[in-house]
Amino acid sequence: MKRHCILFAIIALFVPSVLKAQTSPLSALSSPKGVYVRFNVDYLANKVVGKSKFIVKRKKPTDNAYKTVGTMQMAQKYDEIAETVGRNELKDFERMKKITAPSQTIAFFNSNPTYKSISLFAELKIEFLQAFGFAFLDNSATKNEFYNYAVYEVINKQETLIGEAEVFHNPKNYFLKQLTPQISKISGTDTSIFFQWEIQTPQYVDNSAEQVRLAKLLEDTFKQAPDNGNQRVDETTYQKVKEIYLKNESLLAVHPVDEFSTRFNVYYRKNNNASWILLEKKIANVTPEGKQILFARIAGKHDDLVETMVIPQDEIYNTGDTSKIARGVIAHNGSVELIYSVTASDSTNSIILQWKKLPNKAYYSGIEISKSSPDMPQKVIQVLPISATKYVDTEVYPMGTMFTYFVRPVFIPLQDLQQDIPASATMTCGKFSRPTAPFNLTVTNEGPHARLKWEMANENLIHSYFVYRGTSPNNMRPIRSAVKEREYLDTTGYLTGRVTYYYAIMAINPTQDTSDLSPKVMYTPIKKESFQAPSFVNSEIINGEAHLAWNDVKLNDDFIEGYVVQRKIKGEKAFKNLHSKALNYANFIDTTFEPGIEYLYRVAAISIKNDTSTFTPETVVKIEKPKDVLNAITDITLKNLSKTIRISWPSVEVGDVKGYKIYRKLPTDVNFKVIATLANGNFEYEDNKVTSNTIYVYSVTVLDSKNNESPIEERKSIYREPTKQ
């Protein structure tokens, strides 16, 4: 396993005095048990056990000074050694060193052995490093806090600084979370079961650039702290730094591990027991190809169900994610019951397979059914529960096909249990039920032809279809047989668009039993049918409107729905319809006709399919426009003012208007007299030659540019009231 490193040195940013050029001989490692402070391997290379005593001091960035938290010194008594490393581990150490008595163990410790002679145990289990006096566990450290540790050697009662180390106490190791034990093999015997995992390691990703960025961010945050003249960091800055670390812990909480320093805790349980038991802590083996393989063997009784899981762990007890649970049974191929025979029988629309029931054993996971035929290679068609003893195959077509079936148990995945030669049987189906009627029949136009599509329940039961057609639901006959697909294109050429046709489908099974007809659908071909058109158009002008009439061909042909009348002004290119809907009668009145314009009219018949016949010959209609007539003034308003009478009329001028004449008379007069002439654009006049207590009659006429005058249409009178004094 390639060693991966983390920039632990960024923690030193909070205590500038410890930023040194040389590498510290110490490491401080966060663990679920606390913080382990230990000497590094390079420093210990030439050391001997028992000659030195060390004092361990600690401070947080917010503390003013270091405080002593413990010592490193070789254990002096046998019970002290056993309590530190564990009695079973101590026994293993003694067997390795061929020690047979506790006194010999103490003697070995007091013989000042070199670190090299005990490094195997010291690096496999950090508690041995503690017992030899080269490591210390600070179990008083608080989680999610930064700590600086300083270790001093005591010589002649004098303390000499050996080294310093920094740590953020966050007992996680994200590298372990990337190690994934994958079960690769399970093998059983009569008394035990063997599990094998392959350790999947992630592809190396260089995060150094991001770590350097975080180091710079932490350094900048530290620089924002107020200068208080000592090494103490204020609480606000300290909390900001902790937030940055926790937010990026997946990059920062990564402790170097390799094949030697990674343990795998193997747990097991039997027969669905709720409690897990630790089997052992194991180190993976490395194959010549570089793969990491983990093995575990669990003893038990025959047919015991054994479940295992693996949890990666580094040398300071940080753990990764739990593997998926692997299941196996203490059994082997020679001790399990197989399916030795299967029977096949013909049934309606199916073939039935039957076999002897298997015992309810944990190593079975199902029963596999495979199938083949002369036209189909063998393939799995179903996996049934282990309790099954029968399977009904309804995919038994075409009729007369000889099918071969294969039946065998399926075992727990990855365990080396298998029935190599399955039980087999051969059968063909010869019994079929009467088919049900097709449904959801649709018909659509495809050019001049009819495209039929339908659906069929239990389609595999059908051999083919009959297509029926007729001119009524009760008058239908088959037009095509042996249609294999669920669609048909009717290309019959003589079908006419004047007739509505009916279609239905009948299904036939392999034994020639027929279904009822499907629900019927109607269809009218989209074909342009010829039909008679009107041959002439007569016209007559009545009261300024154009009255049109033509020969009514609709009376002789029900295919004709009505008529369309079109018009254009002479000289225009295109005709336009004079109405939006087809006319039911053979006449039309054009109320938009205007005198003086020459119009051309034509008429065509419209079929029930909205097709248009040819048009009649064009008919010309025109009447002369009458000479211009001036419109008379018909809305005169009179009003008494203080000294005058105001005459007014609508301020609208239509046509050639040059001006106006104002007329006045008394009621006893026969004729009007002109009292004023006004130019166009004037619509009122004030008569100031009026006498109180007199009735006047007024009228207004229009003059054109040729001095033609409109008739006097409206006469209006007004009583001139006495002037108020």
N, C-alpha and C positions, 0 to 999 in steps of 0.2 A: 504494500500500500504506500503510495507516494506521500511523503510527509508534507503536511500543509501548515503554514505558519501564520500567525496573527500579530499585528503590530501592538503588542502589549505596551510598548514603550510610550504610547501616547498618554498613558496615565501619568507619566512623569511630568507632563506639562503642568500639572497642578502643584508640583513641588520643584521649582527650578533648581534648587541646590543639588538635586540628585542627577541632573543631566550631566553624565560623564561620557568621556570618549570611549572608555573600555567597557566590555560586556560584564554585567554583574555576575558574580558566582552564585547568586540566589535566584529562585523563582518563587512566586506566590500564586497559588492555584486555587480557584474557587471550586468548592465541592459541596454536595448536600450535607456533609458532616461539619463543614466549616471551611476555613482557609488553611490549606497546607503550605507551610514555608519549608523549603528544602534546598539543599545544595545541589548544584547542577553536576552532571556526570564528569565534565572536564575538570571541575574543581576537585572532585573526589578521587580522580584517577590515581593519585599518589598518596592518598590519605590512609591511615590505619585507624582501626576502631578502638575507642576507649581512652585516647590520650587527650581529648579536648572537651571543654565545656563551653557552651555558647548561651548567651542571653538574647532573647527575642523581644524587640520593642516595636510598638505600633503607634501610629497617629493617623487621624483623618485630615483632609485638607483644611478643615475648619478648626482643628486643634492647634493650640499654641506650641505644644511640645510632645515628644514621644513618651509613651508609658510602657513599662515592662509588662508583658503578657505571658511569659513562660521561658523555659530553657530547653536546650538540646543537650542531652547527655546520655551516654550508654546506660541501659537498664542494668541494675546491680543484682537483682534477685531473679530466681527462676520463675516465680509466680508473676512478677512484674513483666517479664518477657512474654510469658504465656498470655497474660491479660492483654498485652499490647497487640501481639500478632495473631492470637487465636491458638487454642491448643491443638487443633487438627493441623493447622499450618506449621506449628512448631514441630509436630511429630514428623511431618514431611521433611522439614529442614534437617531434623536429627537423622532420619534415614539416609538422606543425601550425604551427610557428613559422617555416617556410620557411628553415630553417638547412641549409646544405650542407656545412659543414666543422666538425671538432671545435673549432677555434679560435673559431668563431662561437658554439658552445655555451658555452664558458668565458666568452666576452665577455658573453653574455646573463646568465649567472649573476652575473658581477661588476658588472652594470649596476644592481644593486639593484632588481630588478623587484618590484612589489607582489604581495602574496598573491593578490589578485583576478585578476591576469593569469595565474597558474599554478594556480589552485584546481581547474580541471577535472581536470588530471592528478593533483594532490595528493590530491584526495578519491576519485578512482577507484582509485589505487594508492598505499598508504601509504608505499611506498619512495620516491616522489618527495618526500613530506613530510620523510622522513629526509634525502634529498639536499639539500633546501633548508634544513635545520637546524631544523625545527620538530617533529621526532619522534625517538624513540630506542627501539631494540629491546633489551630486557634478556633475552638468551638464557641467562643464568645462573640465572634464577628457577626454583625447584623447584615442581613441580606440587603442588596441594592445600595450599598455604601462603598465609597472609595477608601482604600487603606494603603498607607506606606509602611513597609516593614524594614527594620534595620537589625542586623544580627552582629553581635559583638562576641569576640573570643575572650575568655577570662584567662589571663596569664599573670600569675603572681599578684592576684587581686586587682589587676589592671584590665580595663576593658579596651579592646582594640577592634575598631570597626572592620568587619570582613566584607560586608556588602549590603546593598539595599534592593528592595523589589517592591513593585506596585501592583495592585489588583483592584478591579471592581467586583465586589462579591455578588455575583449573579450566577448561581450554580446551574449553568446550562452549557452544553457543548453542541453547537449547531452542526458541527461536522458529523457527529454521531447520527444526527437525524437523517443524514443522507446515505447511511449504510443500510441496505435493505437485504435481509436474509430471505432468499427465495427457495422454497422446498423444491428439490430436484429429483429425489428418489425415496421410496419407502419400501422396505423389505421385511417380511416377517418370518419367524420360525415357530416351533411349537411352544416356546417359552419366552420369547422376547420379540421386540420389534426394533428395527434400525431406521433412523431418519438421516437424510443427508440434505444440507442446504448449500446453495452457492451464494456467496456474499456479493451483492451487486454494489459496486462502488461508483460514485458519480464521476463524470468526466471533469478533469481539473479546470477550474475557472479562475483566472487571475483577477482578483479583486483588489490588488495592491493600489491601483489608482484611486479607487473609491475610498480605501482606507486612509490614503494620504490626504484626500480631501476632508475626511472626517477629522483626522488629526489636526489639520489646519483650522477647521471649524472650532474644535475644542480649544486650540491654542488662542484663537481670536476671542472666544468667549472668556477664557481665563484673563486675557489682557484687559478686558473690560472691568475687571474687579478693581475697586478703589485701592490706592496705594496706602496701606496702613503701616508701612515701615517694617513688617516682618513677613514670615512665610505663610501666615494664616490667610485663608480665602474666606471672604464674607459669605454668609448663608445664601443670599440671593443668587450670586454667581454659581455657587456650588449646586443649587437646585437646577439651574439652567444646564449645567454640564451633565448632571445625572439624566435629565430629560433627553438630551442628545444621545447619550449612551443607550438608554432603554429603547429609544425609537429605532436605533440602528444595531440592536443587539445581535441580529442574525449575521452581521458582518464582524462584530467585535467579540462576541462570546463564542469563539472558536478555539478550542484547545488542541494543540498538535497531537495526533495519534498515528500509530503505525500498526503493522501486523502483530508486533510484540506487545504493545501496550494496550491493545483492544481486547477486552473479554466479551464473551457472549454468554449471557445467563440463559440457560435452557430450563424451561419450566414444563411440567407435564401434569395431566390428570387422567383418570381412568373412568370409563363407563359413565360419562356425563356428570361426574362429581363436580360440585360447585367450586371446590377449593383447588388452587394450583399449588404444586410442590416444586421447589427448586431442585433440579436434578444435579446440576453442576455448573461451574463457571468454566468456559472452555475458550481456548485460543484456536483460531482457524488455521488449517493447514494450507500451504501454498503449493499448488501443482507446478510441474515443469512449464506449463503454459502460462503461469502467472495467475491462475484463478485461485480464489480463496474458498476452501471447502470446509464445512463444519459438519461433524458427525455426532450422533447421540444414540445410545442404545438404552431401551427401557425394558426391564424384565417384567414378566407377568404370567397370567394363565391364558390358555388357549381361548380364543374368541374375545379377549378383552379389547374394548375400544380404547385407544390411546390418542389423546390430543396433546400437541406440543406447541409452544410459542417461544420465540427468542427475542431477548432485549439486549442490544449492544450497550457496552459500558466501558468507560476509560479507566485508567489506573487509579483515579481519585473519585470514582463512584458516580460521575455524571452519566446519565443514560440517554439513549436514543429512543426512537419510536418502536413500539411492539410490532413484531412481524405478524403476518396473517396466521391464523391457527391452521396447523397441519393435522390431518386425521389419518389414522391407520389402525389396523386390527392385527392382533397376534395370531397370525395364520399364514399358511403358504398354499401353493397350488395343489399340493397333494392332500390337503386336509379340508378343502371346501367342496360343497356339493354343487354340481353343474347341472345343466339341462341336457339330458341324454337323448330324448326323443320328443317329437312334436307330430300331431295329427292334423290333417287338413280336410275339410268337408265343404261340399257345394251347398250354398243357400241362395235365397232370392236376392239378386243383385249383389252378391257378396261371396267371399270365401272365408270360412271360420277356421282359425288355428287354435289348438288347445295343447297344454303341456302340464306336467306335474308341478304343483306349487313348491316353491323354494322355501327353506326355513327362514325365519326372521332373524337374520344375522347382520351385524353392523357393517360387514365388509361389502355387502351388496349396495349398489346405488340405483339399480333399475334393471329392466329387461329390454334388450335391443332386438328389434324386428327388422330384418333386411329382406330384400325382394329382388328378383331378376326375372327376365324373360328373354326369348330369342332376339328381341329387338331392343332390350334394355339391359345395360350392365348392372351388376349388383349394387344396390344403394340402400342406406338406412332409411326406413319410412316411418319409424316410431320408436320411442323409448318409453316403456310403461313402468308403473310402480312395481316394486319387488313382490307385492302381494298378488299381482295379476296372474291368471292362468288361461286367459283367452284373449284373442284379438280378432276383430272383424274387419276385413279389408273390403272396402266398397269400390276401390279403383281396380276393377277387374275387366277392363275393356281393352281392345276389341273382343267381341265374343269369339270363343274358341282358342284364345291365347293361353298357352300353358305357362303358369307362373311357378317359380321355385322360391320357397320361403326359408329363411335362416333365423334361428332363435338361439340366443345365449344371454347369460347374465352379464351385467356391467358392474365393475367393481370400483372401489374407492379410487379416485384419480391418483396417479403416480405410484400406487402400490403395485408390486409386481405379481398381481393376480389376474389371470386371464383364461378364458376358455378359447383355445386356439381353433378348434374345429366345432362350429355351432351345430345344433340339431337342425335337420332340414326336412322339408316335405314339398311335394309338387301337386298342383291342382289347377283345373280350369273351371270357370263359372258357366253354367248352362241354363240357369233359371233367372228370368227377368220379369219384373212387374209391368203392368200397363202404364204407359207414361201419362203424366198430367199434361194439360193443355199449355201451349206456349202463352206468354203474356207480354205486356208492354210492347205490342206491335206498333211500329210507326212507319209512315210512308212520307218520303220527301221527294221533291223534284230534283232530278239530275239531268239537266238539259231537257230533252223532250221525253225522257223516260222516268219510271217510278222506282226509287230505291227503297226496299223494304228491310227493316231490321226488327229483331225481336229478342226476348230473353226466354230462358228455359231453366226451370228448377231441375236439379239432378241431371245436368247435361250429359254426364258420362253414361247415363242409361239410354241415350238416344243414338239410333243408327243414322237417321236422316230425317228430312222434312218434306211435306207436300205443300205447295203454294196454291191457294184457291183464289179465283177472281170471278166477279159477276157484276151485273148491272143493278142488282138489288140484293139485300141481305138474304133473301129466300131463293135466289136464283144464282147459285155459284157452282163452279166446276173446277177441278184441278187443272192448272196450266203448266206445272212443272213438278217432277218427282225427284227423289234421291238428292235433294239439296243438302250438302254436308255442313255448310256454314250457317250461322245464324243471321244471314242476310241474303238478299236476292235482288237483282236488277231486272225489271220487266222491260224488255226492249221491243215489245210487240208494236209494229208500225201502224196498224190500222186504228188504234185507239184515238178517239176524237175528243177535243176539248169541249164539245157540246154536251157530253155525257159524264155523269158522276159514277165512278166504279167503286166496288167494294172488294177488299182483300181480307183473307184469313189464312192461318197457318195450322197444319196438322203435324204432330210428331209421330215417329215410328221407332220402336225399339228393335234390338237385334233379332227378336223372334217374330217380327212383323206385326206385333200388337200396335194399334193406333190410338192416339189420344183424341179427345174432343177438339173441335175447332177453337182456335184462339178467339178472343173478342175481335169483332170486325172493325175495320177502319175504312173511311171514305177517301177517294182520291179523284181529282179532276185534272187531266193532263194539261200542261201549259203548252198549248199549240195555238198558233194564230189561225182562226177559222174564217173562211170567206163568208160574207153575208151581204144582202142587198143594201145599196145606198139610195137616198132620195135622188131623184133625177132632175128636179127643177126647184126654183124658189120664186114665188110671186111676191110683189111688194105693192104697198099702197100707203099714201101719206094721208093721215087723218088727224086733224087738230094739231099739226106740227110734229106728229110722231110717225115713225116708220113701222108699219104693220107688215110682218112677213108670214108667209105660209108655204108649205111644201107637201108633196105626196107622202102619206103616212105609211111607210113600209113596215112599221112596227106591228101593224094589224095582222100581217101574214107570217111573222117570224118571232117566236117567243125568245129566241136567242138575243134579240135586240132589246136593250134596256131603255134607250131613249135617244136624244139627239143633242148635238152641239152646234151652236151658231157662232160664226166668226165674222169679224169685220176689220176692214182697214180703210184708211183714206187713200184715195188715188195718188200714186207716187210713192207710198210707203212700201217697204220690202216685205214685212211680215204681217200676217193676220193675227188678231188677238181674240180670245174667247170673250163673249159678252156676258157670261154667267159662270158660276162655279160648279153647279151640279147639272147632271144630265136632265134634259127637258122630257117630260112625260108626254107632251102633246106636240102636234106638227104645226105649231105656230108660235110667234114671238113678237113682242112689241118693244121696239128700241126707243126708250124715252130719252136717251142721250143724243138723239139725232138733232143736228143743227142745220138750219137753212143756209144755203150758199156754199155748202161743202159737198163734194162728190164722194160718195161711199161705195165700197164694193162689199157684198155679202156672199157667204157660202155656208152650206149646211152639210153635216155628215151624221151617220148613225153610230151609236155606241153600243157595244155588246155587253152581256152580263159579266164578261171577263175584262171589261174596260178596254177592249180593243176598239179602234176607230176605223170606220169604212172609208172609202174614197169620198171626196167632197163633190157637191153639185157644181155645175158651172157657176161662175161668179155672176151676181146680179148687181147692176149699177143703179143707185138711188140718189136723186138730187132734186131739190127745189130751190128756186131763186130766193135770194135774201131780199126782204122788203127794203124800200127806201128808208133812209134815216128819218126818224121822227123824234122831235125833241120831247123829252119827258117833262110834263107839266109839274109845277110846284103844288103839292097836295097837303102840305103840313105847315100851316102858317100860325105863328104865335103872336098875339097882341098884348101889350102891357102899358098901362098908364104910368107915366113918370111925372115929375113935378111941373115940367113945362112942355113936355112932348108926349107923343105916343110912339112906343118902339114896336116896329114890325120886324120879325125874324123868321127864318126858314132853315131847314136842315143844311149843315155845312158839308154837303156831298155834291160833287160835280161829276156827272157821267157823260162821256162823249164830248162833242164839240160845243163848249159853253163859252160864249164871249162876254155875256153880262146879264143883267136883270133889269126889268121895268117894274116900278112900283105904281099901282093904280089905287085911286080912292074915289068914293062917291058917297052921297047921302042916301038914306033908305028910299027917299022919294024920287031920286034920280034914276033915269033909265040906263044911261051909259056911264062907264068909268072914265076918269081922266088920269092921264099920266102925271104923277107928281115928282117922279125922280127916275133917273137911269143910272145904274151902278155897273162897274166893271166886275169881271169874274173874280172870285176870291173874297167877295163881300157877301155876308149872309145876314145883315140886319140894316135897318134904316130908321132914323128918328124923325117923325113928322112934327115940326114945330109951329105949323100954321093950323092950329086947332083952337076951337072955342069951347068953353065949358058948357055943360048941359046939352051936349050935342052927340048924336050917334053917327059914327063913321063906319063905312064898309070898305075893306081893303082886299087887294089881290096882288099876286106876283107872277110874272111870266119870265121865261128863259129866252135869251137871244143867242143864236150861233154866229159863227164867223161870217156867214152870208146874210146876216140880219134876219134870218128866219126866226119867227117867234112862236113859242108854244102857246097852246090855247089856255084860256083862263079856266082853271079847273075848280079852285077852291076860293070861296068868298067868306070872309070872316068879319064880324062887326064887333064894335066896342063902344061903350058909353063913356064920353069924356066927362069926368066928374068935375064939380065946381072946385075952383082953386081955394085952398084953405087960407084964411086970413091970419 
